[in-house]
Amino acid sequence: MTIEELERSEAVFKKRRKIKKTVNMIISFVIFFACVIAVYDSVVVRHYDLFDRLRYMTWLSSIYTAILSLLCGVVNLIELITDTELTSRFVYFTRLSCATNEMVVLMVVLYGLLPSVPDHPDFTSVTGFIMHVFMPVLTPLSFVFNDAPIGKLKPMEVFHGTWFITLYAVVMIPLIMTGVIPREKVPYSFLLVQDHSLLYDIVVACAIYTIGYMMSVFLSWMNRKLSWVWFTDIFAKKKRNEKNH
């Protein structure tokens, strides 16, 4: 490859990277404002109590994802303005945890569609669609295609993707068991730990963590495979030129 061809490839690479960051910034801001609309629709339009809504993992996960998406969008904006790369393992793991949370929410929502399950997720309202469909689909896609990979994760590092699930369980289960959250306010039937056998509770906890762990593995793997889609033709062209020479 000649110097001119190398320079052209580098120029195209920088341009694509800029486009990638722009797209990620826009998607991040869209996710944030979608959550704002969802909260506004529920609290202001339909007059639900915000504090009462926060017992649901879907709500907490959506707000958590929205805040981190806003921060990610701001970082992307700074990167675009200063032409710099601001990445870290911590940022990667927070983004992975958001994507994992939303995938788990989507799995729980799909589980709730089964006729034998008493939990029936809302899809028809603005809030329900945004928190149960829009964010759980868009957030993982944004992570997979737009986040810079940090390499193959070690088995224990994958647990970083389950931060939020752990925190939710650590807070909610004691509140339910001590009666601080009354039975009629328990957000999900499988969290009625006092109504089930110990074996059932253990199986459910293991199933949720297994799903979360596997989603984290899957998303990290997909990120390594697909984040370079933006640059595939550049690398392919470079390899062809090197082969010809």
Beta strands, then each sheet from edge to edge (+ up, - down):
end
